[in-house]
């Protein structure tokens, strides 16, 4: 039941972040990327035509560390709360 609430909160947070129209600093975007990938257990190699972008994405995944999908969801939700507080 707690996992269901966490997943619902995560989906709402992803929807908010996806539709967020203000520019975000690259480091924050990379955190969103890493937490999203880990939360969805999709830690495949970054696929971008630009090697430098792939390197930054790979580094973001490494920096996120070996965390569980649940922890990644919670971290993603915290980032969205941070964005909402700045508005």
PDB file of N, CA, C and O in Angstrom:
ATOM      1  N   UNK A   1       0.819  -1.197   0.000  1.00  0.00           N
ATOM      2  CA  UNK A   1       0.000   0.000   0.000  1.00  0.00           C
ATOM      3  C   UNK A   1       0.867   1.266   0.000  1.00  0.00           C
ATOM      4  O   UNK A   1       0.573   2.233  -0.703  1.00  0.00           O
ATOM      5  N   UNK A   2       1.921   1.240   0.788  1.00  0.00           N
ATOM      6  CA  UNK A   2       2.842   2.385   0.818  1.00  0.00           C
ATOM      7  C   UNK A   2       3.521   2.514  -0.544  1.00  0.00           C
ATOM      8  O   UNK A   2       3.714   3.622  -1.045  1.00  0.00           O
ATOM      9  N   UNK A   3       3.879   1.381  -1.139  1.00  0.00           N
ATOM     10  CA  UNK A   3       4.517   1.422  -2.457  1.00  0.00           C
ATOM     11  C   UNK A   3       3.569   1.997  -3.505  1.00  0.00           C
ATOM     12  O   UNK A   3       3.999   2.718  -4.405  1.00  0.00           O
ATOM     13  N   UNK A   4       2.282   1.679  -3.389  1.00  0.00           N
ATOM     14  CA  UNK A   4       1.305   2.227  -4.338  1.00  0.00           C
ATOM     15  C   UNK A   4       1.238   3.740  -4.220  1.00  0.00           C
ATOM     16  O   UNK A   4       1.176   4.438  -5.232  1.00  0.00           O
ATOM     17  N   UNK A   5       1.251   4.253  -2.994  1.00  0.00           N
ATOM     18  CA  UNK A   5       1.217   5.706  -2.790  1.00  0.00           C
ATOM     19  C   UNK A   5       2.499   6.334  -3.320  1.00  0.00           C
ATOM     20  O   UNK A   5       2.462   7.386  -3.958  1.00  0.00           O
ATOM     21  N   UNK A   6       3.629   5.692  -3.057  1.00  0.00           N
ATOM     22  CA  UNK A   6       4.905   6.204  -3.558  1.00  0.00           C
ATOM     23  C   UNK A   6       4.897   6.251  -5.086  1.00  0.00           C
ATOM     24  O   UNK A   6       5.328   7.241  -5.677  1.00  0.00           O
ATOM     25  N   UNK A   7       4.415   5.198  -5.721  1.00  0.00           N
ATOM     26  CA  UNK A   7       4.367   5.182  -7.186  1.00  0.00           C
ATOM     27  C   UNK A   7       3.436   6.264  -7.714  1.00  0.00           C
ATOM     28  O   UNK A   7       3.747   6.913  -8.713  1.00  0.00           O
ATOM     29  N   UNK A   8       2.305   6.464  -7.060  1.00  0.00           N
ATOM     30  CA  UNK A   8       1.361   7.508  -7.491  1.00  0.00           C
ATOM     31  C   UNK A   8       1.993   8.888  -7.332  1.00  0.00           C
ATOM     32  O   UNK A   8       1.875   9.733  -8.219  1.00  0.00           O
ATOM     33  N   UNK A   9       2.665   9.116  -6.201  1.00  0.00           N
ATOM     34  CA  UNK A   9       3.355  10.396  -5.982  1.00  0.00           C
ATOM     35  C   UNK A   9       4.471  10.602  -6.999  1.00  0.00           C
ATOM     36  O   UNK A   9       4.691  11.715  -7.477  1.00  0.00           O
ATOM     37  N   UNK A  10       5.169   9.524  -7.324  1.00  0.00           N
ATOM     38  CA  UNK A  10       6.245   9.594  -8.309  1.00  0.00           C
ATOM     39  C   UNK A  10       5.690   9.968  -9.678  1.00  0.00           C
ATOM     40  O   UNK A  10       6.253  10.821 -10.364  1.00  0.00           O
ATOM     41  N   UNK A  11       4.606   9.345 -10.073  1.00  0.00           N
ATOM     42  CA  UNK A  11       3.993   9.644 -11.374  1.00  0.00           C
ATOM     43  C   UNK A  11       3.558  11.103 -11.428  1.00  0.00           C
ATOM     44  O   UNK A  11       3.735  11.758 -12.455  1.00  0.00           O
ATOM     45  N   UNK A  12       2.998  11.618 -10.353  1.00  0.00           N
ATOM     46  CA  UNK A  12       2.604  13.032 -10.304  1.00  0.00           C
ATOM     47  C   UNK A  12       3.832  13.933 -10.412  1.00  0.00           C
ATOM     48  O   UNK A  12       3.802  14.956 -11.096  1.00  0.00           O
ATOM     49  N   UNK A  13       4.907  13.547  -9.736  1.00  0.00           N
ATOM     50  CA  UNK A  13       6.144  14.337  -9.778  1.00  0.00           C
ATOM     51  C   UNK A  13       6.736  14.339 -11.186  1.00  0.00           C
ATOM     52  O   UNK A  13       7.201  15.375 -11.663  1.00  0.00           O
ATOM     53  N   UNK A  14       6.722  13.193 -11.845  1.00  0.00           N
ATOM     54  CA  UNK A  14       7.235  13.105 -13.215  1.00  0.00           C
ATOM     55  C   UNK A  14       6.393  13.981 -14.137  1.00  0.00           C
ATOM     56  O   UNK A  14       6.929  14.676 -15.000  1.00  0.00           O
ATOM     57  N   UNK A  15       5.093  13.946 -13.954  1.00  0.00           N
ATOM     58  CA  UNK A  15       4.209  14.773 -14.777  1.00  0.00           C
ATOM     59  C   UNK A  15       4.525  16.252 -14.572  1.00  0.00           C
ATOM     60  O   UNK A  15       4.582  17.016 -15.535  1.00  0.00           O
ATOM     61  N   UNK A  16       4.727  16.652 -13.325  1.00  0.00           N
ATOM     62  CA  UNK A  16       5.058  18.048 -13.034  1.00  0.00           C
ATOM     63  C   UNK A  16       6.385  18.433 -13.700  1.00  0.00           C
ATOM     64  O   UNK A  16       6.479  19.462 -14.369  1.00  0.00           O
ATOM     65  N   UNK A  17       7.402  17.597 -13.508  1.00  0.00           N
ATOM     66  CA  UNK A  17       8.724  17.901 -14.051  1.00  0.00           C
ATOM     67  C   UNK A  17       8.716  17.919 -15.577  1.00  0.00           C
ATOM     68  O   UNK A  17       9.391  18.742 -16.196  1.00  0.00           O
ATOM     69  N   UNK A  18       7.964  17.024 -16.173  1.00  0.00           N
ATOM     70  CA  UNK A  18       7.883  16.957 -17.633  1.00  0.00           C
ATOM     71  C   UNK A  18       7.254  18.222 -18.207  1.00  0.00           C
ATOM     72  O   UNK A  18       7.646  18.689 -19.276  1.00  0.00           O
ATOM     73  N   UNK A  19       6.286  18.765 -17.498  1.00  0.00           N
ATOM     74  CA  UNK A  19       5.570  19.941 -17.987  1.00  0.00           C
ATOM     75  C   UNK A  19       6.122  21.256 -17.432  1.00  0.00           C
ATOM     76  O   UNK A  19       5.551  22.319 -17.676  1.00  0.00           O
ATOM     77  N   UNK A  20       7.211  21.191 -16.700  1.00  0.00           N
ATOM     78  CA  UNK A  20       7.823  22.386 -16.122  1.00  0.00           C
ATOM     79  C   UNK A  20       8.442  23.207 -17.252  1.00  0.00           C
ATOM     80  O   UNK A  20       9.263  22.703 -18.019  1.00  0.00           O
ATOM     81  N   UNK A  21       8.049  24.454 -17.346  1.00  0.00           N
ATOM     82  CA  UNK A  21       8.458  25.247 -18.510  1.00  0.00           C
ATOM     83  C   UNK A  21       9.662  26.170 -18.276  1.00  0.00           C
ATOM     84  O   UNK A  21      10.246  26.671 -19.237  1.00  0.00           O
ATOM     85  N   UNK A  22      10.029  26.395 -17.042  1.00  0.00           N
ATOM     86  CA  UNK A  22      11.167  27.270 -16.777  1.00  0.00           C
ATOM     87  C   UNK A  22      12.476  26.502 -17.003  1.00  0.00           C
ATOM     88  O   UNK A  22      12.525  25.286 -16.818  1.00  0.00           O
ATOM     89  N   UNK A  23      13.530  27.215 -17.403  1.00  0.00           N
ATOM     90  CA  UNK A  23      14.814  26.530 -17.612  1.00  0.00           C
ATOM     91  C   UNK A  23      15.377  25.993 -16.293  1.00  0.00           C
ATOM     92  O   UNK A  23      15.262  26.624 -15.243  1.00  0.00           O
ATOM     93  N   UNK A  24      15.976  24.836 -16.382  1.00  0.00           N
ATOM     94  CA  UNK A  24      16.586  24.208 -15.205  1.00  0.00           C
ATOM     95  C   UNK A  24      18.097  24.148 -15.391  1.00  0.00           C
ATOM     96  O   UNK A  24      18.582  23.997 -16.512  1.00  0.00           O
ATOM     97  N   UNK A  25      18.837  24.267 -14.295  1.00  0.00           N
ATOM     98  CA  UNK A  25      20.289  24.108 -14.396  1.00  0.00           C
ATOM     99  C   UNK A  25      20.623  22.674 -14.841  1.00  0.00           C
ATOM    100  O   UNK A  25      19.920  21.731 -14.478  1.00  0.00           O
ATOM    101  N   UNK A  26      21.673  22.520 -15.609  1.00  0.00           N
ATOM    102  CA  UNK A  26      22.026  21.184 -16.108  1.00  0.00           C
ATOM    103  C   UNK A  26      22.226  20.149 -15.003  1.00  0.00           C
ATOM    104  O   UNK A  26      21.850  18.990 -15.179  1.00  0.00           O
ATOM    105  N   UNK A  27      22.808  20.540 -13.872  1.00  0.00           N
ATOM    106  CA  UNK A  27      23.030  19.563 -12.805  1.00  0.00           C
ATOM    107  C   UNK A  27      21.711  19.030 -12.257  1.00  0.00           C
ATOM    108  O   UNK A  27      21.621  17.853 -11.906  1.00  0.00           O
ATOM    109  N   UNK A  28      20.698  19.871 -12.179  1.00  0.00           N
ATOM    110  CA  UNK A  28      19.389  19.437 -11.697  1.00  0.00           C
ATOM    111  C   UNK A  28      18.719  18.521 -12.730  1.00  0.00           C
ATOM    112  O   UNK A  28      18.095  17.523 -12.369  1.00  0.00           O
ATOM    113  N   UNK A  29      18.851  18.862 -13.993  1.00  0.00           N
ATOM    114  CA  UNK A  29      18.287  18.011 -15.041  1.00  0.00           C
ATOM    115  C   UNK A  29      18.936  16.621 -15.022  1.00  0.00           C
ATOM    116  O   UNK A  29      18.263  15.613 -15.236  1.00  0.00           O
ATOM    117  N   UNK A  30      20.227  16.581 -14.767  1.00  0.00           N
ATOM    118  CA  UNK A  30      20.924  15.296 -14.719  1.00  0.00           C
ATOM    119  C   UNK A  30      20.499  14.473 -13.504  1.00  0.00           C
ATOM    120  O   UNK A  30      20.432  13.246 -13.580  1.00  0.00           O
ATOM    121  N   UNK A  31      20.214  15.138 -12.389  1.00  0.00           N
ATOM    122  CA  UNK A  31      19.697  14.411 -11.222  1.00  0.00           C
ATOM    123  C   UNK A  31      18.332  13.819 -11.536  1.00  0.00           C
ATOM    124  O   UNK A  31      18.062  12.661 -11.217  1.00  0.00           O
ATOM    125  N   UNK A  32      17.472  14.618 -12.164  1.00  0.00           N
ATOM    126  CA  UNK A  32      16.169  14.094 -12.571  1.00  0.00           C
ATOM    127  C   UNK A  32      16.352  12.871 -13.461  1.00  0.00           C
ATOM    128  O   UNK A  32      15.684  11.854 -13.275  1.00  0.00           O
ATOM    129  N   UNK A  33      17.250  12.974 -14.417  1.00  0.00           N
ATOM    130  CA  UNK A  33      17.511  11.876 -15.354  1.00  0.00           C
ATOM    131  C   UNK A  33      17.928  10.607 -14.592  1.00  0.00           C
ATOM    132  O   UNK A  33      17.370   9.531 -14.810  1.00  0.00           O
ATOM    133  N   UNK A  34      18.892  10.748 -13.718  1.00  0.00           N
ATOM    134  CA  UNK A  34      19.423   9.575 -13.004  1.00  0.00           C
ATOM    135  C   UNK A  34      18.368   8.943 -12.109  1.00  0.00           C
ATOM    136  O   UNK A  34      18.197   7.724 -12.120  1.00  0.00           O
ATOM    137  N   UNK A  35      17.664   9.753 -11.339  1.00  0.00           N
ATOM    138  CA  UNK A  35      16.642   9.203 -10.443  1.00  0.00           C
ATOM    139  C   UNK A  35      15.510   8.542 -11.228  1.00  0.00           C
ATOM    140  O   UNK A  35      14.991   7.504 -10.818  1.00  0.00           O
ATOM    141  N   UNK A  36      15.130   9.136 -12.344  1.00  0.00           N
ATOM    142  CA  UNK A  36      14.077   8.559 -13.171  1.00  0.00           C
ATOM    143  C   UNK A  36      14.508   7.193 -13.713  1.00  0.00           C
ATOM    144  O   UNK A  36      13.752   6.224 -13.646  1.00  0.00           O
ATOM    145  N   UNK A  37      15.717   7.128 -14.243  1.00  0.00           N
ATOM    146  CA  UNK A  37      16.206   5.871 -14.802  1.00  0.00           C
ATOM    147  C   UNK A  37      16.287   4.780 -13.733  1.00  0.00           C
ATOM    148  O   UNK A  37      15.897   3.637 -13.972  1.00  0.00           O
ATOM    149  N   UNK A  38      16.790   5.139 -12.564  1.00  0.00           N
ATOM    150  CA  UNK A  38      16.917   4.152 -11.486  1.00  0.00           C
ATOM    151  C   UNK A  38      15.539   3.740 -10.984  1.00  0.00           C
ATOM    152  O   UNK A  38      15.294   2.557 -10.745  1.00  0.00           O
ATOM    153  N   UNK A  39      14.638   4.704 -10.822  1.00  0.00           N
ATOM    154  CA  UNK A  39      13.289   4.407 -10.324  1.00  0.00           C
ATOM    155  C   UNK A  39      12.558   3.441 -11.255  1.00  0.00           C
ATOM    156  O   UNK A  39      11.779   2.602 -10.803  1.00  0.00           O
ATOM    157  N   UNK A  40      12.813   3.563 -12.540  1.00  0.00           N
ATOM    158  CA  UNK A  40      12.169   2.692 -13.520  1.00  0.00           C
ATOM    159  C   UNK A  40      13.005   1.466 -13.854  1.00  0.00           C
ATOM    160  O   UNK A  40      12.683   0.708 -14.769  1.00  0.00           O
ATOM    161  N   UNK A  41      14.084   1.282 -13.098  1.00  0.00           N
ATOM    162  CA  UNK A  41      14.978   0.141 -13.280  1.00  0.00           C
ATOM    163  C   UNK A  41      15.392  -0.006 -14.746  1.00  0.00           C
ATOM    164  O   UNK A  41      15.392  -1.100 -15.312  1.00  0.00           O
ATOM    165  N   UNK A  42      15.741   1.135 -15.333  1.00  0.00           N
ATOM    166  CA  UNK A  42      16.153   1.180 -16.736  1.00  0.00           C
ATOM    167  C   UNK A  42      17.539   1.818 -16.815  1.00  0.00           C
ATOM    168  O   UNK A  42      17.704   2.925 -17.326  1.00  0.00           O
ATOM    169  N   UNK A  43      18.506   1.108 -16.309  1.00  0.00           N
ATOM    170  CA  UNK A  43      19.852   1.673 -16.244  1.00  0.00           C
ATOM    171  C   UNK A  43      20.675   1.163 -17.417  1.00  0.00           C
ATOM    172  O   UNK A  43      21.731   0.555 -17.243  1.00  0.00           O
ATOM    173  N   UNK A  44      20.174   1.423 -18.592  1.00  0.00           N
ATOM    174  CA  UNK A  44      20.933   1.081 -19.797  1.00  0.00           C
ATOM    175  C   UNK A  44      21.864   2.242 -20.121  1.00  0.00           C
ATOM    176  O   UNK A  44      21.775   3.316 -19.526  1.00  0.00           O
ATOM    177  N   UNK A  45      22.727   2.014 -21.043  1.00  0.00           N
ATOM    178  CA  UNK A  45      23.656   3.067 -21.452  1.00  0.00           C
ATOM    179  C   UNK A  45      22.885   4.249 -22.038  1.00  0.00           C
ATOM    180  O   UNK A  45      21.912   4.054 -22.768  1.00  0.00           O
ATOM    181  N   UNK A  46      23.313   5.469 -21.723  1.00  0.00           N
ATOM    182  CA  UNK A  46      22.664   6.640 -22.331  1.00  0.00           C
ATOM    183  C   UNK A  46      22.776   6.578 -23.846  1.00  0.00           C
ATOM    184  O   UNK A  46      23.807   6.178 -24.388  1.00  0.00           O
ATOM    185  N   UNK A  47      21.711   6.976 -24.521  1.00  0.00           N
ATOM    186  CA  UNK A  47      21.706   6.915 -25.979  1.00  0.00           C
ATOM    187  C   UNK A  47      21.461   8.305 -26.555  1.00  0.00           C
ATOM    188  O   UNK A  47      20.318   8.716 -26.755  1.00  0.00           O
ATOM    189  N   UNK A  48      22.529   9.007 -26.813  1.00  0.00           N
ATOM    190  CA  UNK A  48      22.453  10.313 -27.428  1.00  0.00           C
ATOM    191  C   UNK A  48      23.515  10.346 -28.510  1.00  0.00           C
ATOM    192  O   UNK A  48      24.546   9.683 -28.397  1.00  0.00           O
ATOM    193  N   UNK A  49      23.270  11.101 -29.534  1.00  0.00           N
ATOM    194  CA  UNK A  49      24.233  11.154 -30.633  1.00  0.00           C
ATOM    195  C   UNK A  49      25.498  11.936 -30.271  1.00  0.00           C
ATOM    196  O   UNK A  49      26.484  11.908 -31.008  1.00  0.00           O
ATOM    197  N   UNK A  50      25.463  12.621 -29.152  1.00  0.00           N
ATOM    198  CA  UNK A  50      26.624  13.415 -28.737  1.00  0.00           C
ATOM    199  C   UNK A  50      27.332  12.724 -27.563  1.00  0.00           C
ATOM    200  O   UNK A  50      26.750  12.584 -26.488  1.00  0.00           O
ATOM    201  N   UNK A  51      28.569  12.297 -27.763  1.00  0.00           N
ATOM    202  CA  UNK A  51      29.299  11.585 -26.714  1.00  0.00           C
ATOM    203  C   UNK A  51      29.423  12.372 -25.404  1.00  0.00           C
ATOM    204  O   UNK A  51      29.391  11.780 -24.325  1.00  0.00           O
ATOM    205  N   UNK A  52      29.564  13.684 -25.488  1.00  0.00           N
ATOM    206  CA  UNK A  52      29.712  14.473 -24.272  1.00  0.00           C
ATOM    207  C   UNK A  52      28.447  14.389 -23.411  1.00  0.00           C
ATOM    208  O   UNK A  52      28.531  14.277 -22.188  1.00  0.00           O
ATOM    209  N   UNK A  53      27.291  14.443 -24.046  1.00  0.00           N
ATOM    210  CA  UNK A  53      26.028  14.327 -23.303  1.00  0.00           C
ATOM    211  C   UNK A  53      25.920  12.944 -22.673  1.00  0.00           C
ATOM    212  O   UNK A  53      25.495  12.820 -21.525  1.00  0.00           O
ATOM    213  N   UNK A  54      26.299  11.906 -23.408  1.00  0.00           N
ATOM    214  CA  UNK A  54      26.301  10.549 -22.860  1.00  0.00           C
ATOM    215  C   UNK A  54      27.197  10.455 -21.633  1.00  0.00           C
ATOM    216  O   UNK A  54      26.850   9.794 -20.655  1.00  0.00           O
ATOM    217  N   UNK A  55      28.337  11.108 -21.685  1.00  0.00           N
ATOM    218  CA  UNK A  55      29.270  11.080 -20.556  1.00  0.00           C
ATOM    219  C   UNK A  55      28.649  11.741 -19.320  1.00  0.00           C
ATOM    220  O   UNK A  55      28.772  11.225 -18.209  1.00  0.00           O
ATOM    221  N   UNK A  56      27.985  12.881 -19.518  1.00  0.00           N
ATOM    222  CA  UNK A  56      27.342  13.549 -18.386  1.00  0.00           C
ATOM    223  C   UNK A  56      26.224  12.690 -17.803  1.00  0.00           C
ATOM    224  O   UNK A  56      26.071  12.608 -16.585  1.00  0.00           O
ATOM    225  N   UNK A  57      25.448  12.053 -18.667  1.00  0.00           N
ATOM    226  CA  UNK A  57      24.361  11.189 -18.187  1.00  0.00           C
ATOM    227  C   UNK A  57      24.915   9.988 -17.432  1.00  0.00           C
ATOM    228  O   UNK A  57      24.397   9.623 -16.376  1.00  0.00           O
ATOM    229  N   UNK A  58      25.948   9.383 -17.960  1.00  0.00           N
ATOM    230  CA  UNK A  58      26.567   8.240 -17.286  1.00  0.00           C
ATOM    231  C   UNK A  58      27.126   8.662 -15.935  1.00  0.00           C
ATOM    232  O   UNK A  58      27.000   7.934 -14.950  1.00  0.00           O
ATOM    233  N   UNK A  59      27.743   9.836 -15.892  1.00  0.00           N
ATOM    234  CA  UNK A  59      28.279  10.347 -14.638  1.00  0.00           C
ATOM    235  C   UNK A  59      27.156  10.595 -13.622  1.00  0.00           C
ATOM    236  O   UNK A  59      27.325  10.323 -12.434  1.00  0.00           O
ATOM    237  N   UNK A  60      26.026  11.102 -14.081  1.00  0.00           N
ATOM    238  CA  UNK A  60      24.893  11.341 -13.177  1.00  0.00           C
ATOM    239  C   UNK A  60      24.411  10.029 -12.568  1.00  0.00           C
ATOM    240  O   UNK A  60      24.074   9.978 -11.386  1.00  0.00           O
ATOM    241  N   UNK A  61      24.379   8.976 -13.369  1.00  0.00           N
ATOM    242  CA  UNK A  61      23.970   7.670 -12.842  1.00  0.00           C
ATOM    243  C   UNK A  61      24.973   7.159 -11.815  1.00  0.00           C
ATOM    244  O   UNK A  61      24.589   6.587 -10.795  1.00  0.00           O
ATOM    245  N   UNK A  62      26.246   7.366 -12.085  1.00  0.00           N
ATOM    246  CA  UNK A  62      27.284   6.936 -11.141  1.00  0.00           C
ATOM    247  C   UNK A  62      27.171   7.723  -9.839  1.00  0.00           C
ATOM    248  O   UNK A  62      27.271   7.149  -8.755  1.00  0.00           O
ATOM    249  N   UNK A  63      26.966   9.030  -9.942  1.00  0.00           N
ATOM    250  CA  UNK A  63      26.856   9.867  -8.746  1.00  0.00           C
ATOM    251  C   UNK A  63      25.624   9.534  -7.919  1.00  0.00           C
ATOM    252  O   UNK A  63      25.642   9.668  -6.695  1.00  0.00           O
ATOM    253  N   UNK A  64      24.564   9.106  -8.571  1.00  0.00           N
ATOM    254  CA  UNK A  64      23.353   8.735  -7.829  1.00  0.00           C
ATOM    255  C   UNK A  64      23.635   7.534  -6.936  1.00  0.00           C
ATOM    256  O   UNK A  64      22.983   7.340  -5.910  1.00  0.00           O
ATOM    257  N   UNK A  65      24.595   6.748  -7.332  1.00  0.00           N
ATOM    258  CA  UNK A  65      25.014   5.632  -6.500  1.00  0.00           C
ATOM    259  C   UNK A  65      24.140   4.407  -6.672  1.00  0.00           C
ATOM    260  O   UNK A  65      23.286   4.334  -7.555  1.00  0.00           O
ATOM    261  N   UNK A  66      24.379   3.474  -5.818  1.00  0.00           N
ATOM    262  CA  UNK A  66      23.669   2.201  -5.848  1.00  0.00           C
ATOM    263  C   UNK A  66      22.456   2.307  -4.932  1.00  0.00           C
ATOM    264  O   UNK A  66      22.454   1.763  -3.827  1.00  0.00           O
ATOM    265  N   UNK A  67      21.431   3.005  -5.393  1.00  0.00           N
ATOM    266  CA  UNK A  67      20.237   3.184  -4.575  1.00  0.00           C
ATOM    267  C   UNK A  67      19.096   2.346  -5.141  1.00  0.00           C
ATOM    268  O   UNK A  67      19.107   1.966  -6.312  1.00  0.00           O
ATOM    269  N   UNK A  68      18.130   2.070  -4.304  1.00  0.00           N
ATOM    270  CA  UNK A  68      16.986   1.278  -4.721  1.00  0.00           C
ATOM    271  C   UNK A  68      16.032   2.117  -5.566  1.00  0.00           C
ATOM    272  O   UNK A  68      16.073   3.346  -5.505  1.00  0.00           O
ATOM    273  N   UNK A  69      15.187   1.477  -6.343  1.00  0.00           N
ATOM    274  CA  UNK A  69      14.182   2.230  -7.095  1.00  0.00           C
ATOM    275  C   UNK A  69      13.283   3.075  -6.178  1.00  0.00           C
ATOM    276  O   UNK A  69      12.896   4.185  -6.542  1.00  0.00           O
ATOM    277  N   UNK A  70      12.957   2.555  -5.007  1.00  0.00           N
ATOM    278  CA  UNK A  70      12.113   3.309  -4.076  1.00  0.00           C
ATOM    279  C   UNK A  70      12.816   4.579  -3.595  1.00  0.00           C
ATOM    280  O   UNK A  70      12.199   5.640  -3.503  1.00  0.00           O
ATOM    281  N   UNK A  71      14.103   4.465  -3.292  1.00  0.00           N
ATOM    282  CA  UNK A  71      14.881   5.629  -2.868  1.00  0.00           C
ATOM    283  C   UNK A  71      14.994   6.635  -4.007  1.00  0.00           C
ATOM    284  O   UNK A  71      14.945   7.844  -3.777  1.00  0.00           O
ATOM    285  N   UNK A  72      15.144   6.142  -5.231  1.00  0.00           N
ATOM    286  CA  UNK A  72      15.221   7.030  -6.392  1.00  0.00           C
ATOM    287  C   UNK A  72      13.904   7.781  -6.579  1.00  0.00           C
ATOM    288  O   UNK A  72      13.905   8.969  -6.902  1.00  0.00           O
ATOM    289  N   UNK A  73      12.784   7.090  -6.378  1.00  0.00           N
ATOM    290  CA  UNK A  73      11.480   7.749  -6.483  1.00  0.00           C
ATOM    291  C   UNK A  73      11.357   8.854  -5.437  1.00  0.00           C
ATOM    292  O   UNK A  73      10.912   9.962  -5.738  1.00  0.00           O
ATOM    293  N   UNK A  74      11.753   8.542  -4.212  1.00  0.00           N
ATOM    294  CA  UNK A  74      11.687   9.536  -3.140  1.00  0.00           C
ATOM    295  C   UNK A  74      12.582  10.735  -3.445  1.00  0.00           C
ATOM    296  O   UNK A  74      12.201  11.879  -3.199  1.00  0.00           O
ATOM    297  N   UNK A  75      13.753  10.473  -3.971  1.00  0.00           N
ATOM    298  CA  UNK A  75      14.677  11.561  -4.311  1.00  0.00           C
ATOM    299  C   UNK A  75      14.122  12.415  -5.442  1.00  0.00           C
ATOM    300  O   UNK A  75      14.262  13.638  -5.423  1.00  0.00           O
ATOM    301  N   UNK A  76      13.501  11.787  -6.417  1.00  0.00           N
ATOM    302  CA  UNK A  76      12.886  12.519  -7.530  1.00  0.00           C
ATOM    303  C   UNK A  76      11.765  13.413  -7.000  1.00  0.00           C
ATOM    304  O   UNK A  76      11.660  14.577  -7.388  1.00  0.00           O
ATOM    305  N   UNK A  77      10.943  12.876  -6.128  1.00  0.00           N
ATOM    306  CA  UNK A  77       9.833  13.641  -5.535  1.00  0.00           C
ATOM    307  C   UNK A  77      10.379  14.830  -4.747  1.00  0.00           C
ATOM    308  O   UNK A  77       9.806  15.919  -4.792  1.00  0.00           O
ATOM    309  N   UNK A  78      11.475  14.630  -4.031  1.00  0.00           N
ATOM    310  CA  UNK A  78      12.086  15.737  -3.277  1.00  0.00           C
ATOM    311  C   UNK A  78      12.568  16.847  -4.213  1.00  0.00           C
ATOM    312  O   UNK A  78      12.425  18.028  -3.898  1.00  0.00           O
ATOM    313  N   UNK A  79      13.134  16.476  -5.351  1.00  0.00           N
ATOM    314  CA  UNK A  79      13.574  17.482  -6.317  1.00  0.00           C
ATOM    315  C   UNK A  79      12.384  18.293  -6.839  1.00  0.00           C
ATOM    316  O   UNK A  79      12.488  19.507  -7.015  1.00  0.00           O
ATOM    317  N   UNK A  80      11.267  17.629  -7.084  1.00  0.00           N
ATOM    318  CA  UNK A  80      10.074  18.339  -7.549  1.00  0.00           C
ATOM    319  C   UNK A  80       9.563  19.278  -6.462  1.00  0.00           C
ATOM    320  O   UNK A  80       9.163  20.405  -6.753  1.00  0.00           O
ATOM    321  N   UNK A  81       9.573  18.821  -5.212  1.00  0.00           N
ATOM    322  CA  UNK A  81       9.154  19.693  -4.108  1.00  0.00           C
ATOM    323  C   UNK A  81      10.060  20.918  -4.028  1.00  0.00           C
ATOM    324  O   UNK A  81       9.587  22.022  -3.757  1.00  0.00           O
ATOM    325  N   UNK A  82      11.351  20.732  -4.260  1.00  0.00           N
ATOM    326  CA  UNK A  82      12.307  21.830  -4.276  1.00  0.00           C
ATOM    327  C   UNK A  82      11.916  22.832  -5.367  1.00  0.00           C
ATOM    328  O   UNK A  82      11.925  24.040  -5.129  1.00  0.00           O
ATOM    329  N   UNK A  83      11.577  22.340  -6.552  1.00  0.00           N
ATOM    330  CA  UNK A  83      11.169  23.227  -7.650  1.00  0.00           C
ATOM    331  C   UNK A  83       9.898  23.995  -7.280  1.00  0.00           C
ATOM    332  O   UNK A  83       9.792  25.195  -7.534  1.00  0.00           O
ATOM    333  N   UNK A  84       8.958  23.306  -6.692  1.00  0.00           N
ATOM    334  CA  UNK A  84       7.688  23.955  -6.322  1.00  0.00           C
ATOM    335  C   UNK A  84       7.911  25.049  -5.284  1.00  0.00           C
ATOM    336  O   UNK A  84       7.250  26.087  -5.323  1.00  0.00           O
ATOM    337  N   UNK A  85       8.841  24.823  -4.357  1.00  0.00           N
ATOM    338  CA  UNK A  85       9.127  25.817  -3.310  1.00  0.00           C
ATOM    339  C   UNK A  85       9.785  27.051  -3.901  1.00  0.00           C
ATOM    340  O   UNK A  85       9.622  28.149  -3.369  1.00  0.00           O
ATOM    341  N   UNK A  86      10.526  26.892  -4.993  1.00  0.00           N
ATOM    342  CA  UNK A  86      11.205  28.037  -5.610  1.00  0.00           C
ATOM    343  C   UNK A  86      10.241  28.928  -6.397  1.00  0.00           C
ATOM    344  O   UNK A  86      10.573  30.067  -6.726  1.00  0.00           O
ATOM    345  N   UNK A  87       9.050  28.410  -6.698  1.00  0.00           N
ATOM    346  CA  UNK A  87       8.094  29.199  -7.489  1.00  0.00           C
ATOM    347  C   UNK A  87       7.441  30.273  -6.649  1.00  0.00           C
ATOM    348  O   UNK A  87       6.610  31.029  -7.152  1.00  0.00           O
TER     349      UNK A  87
END
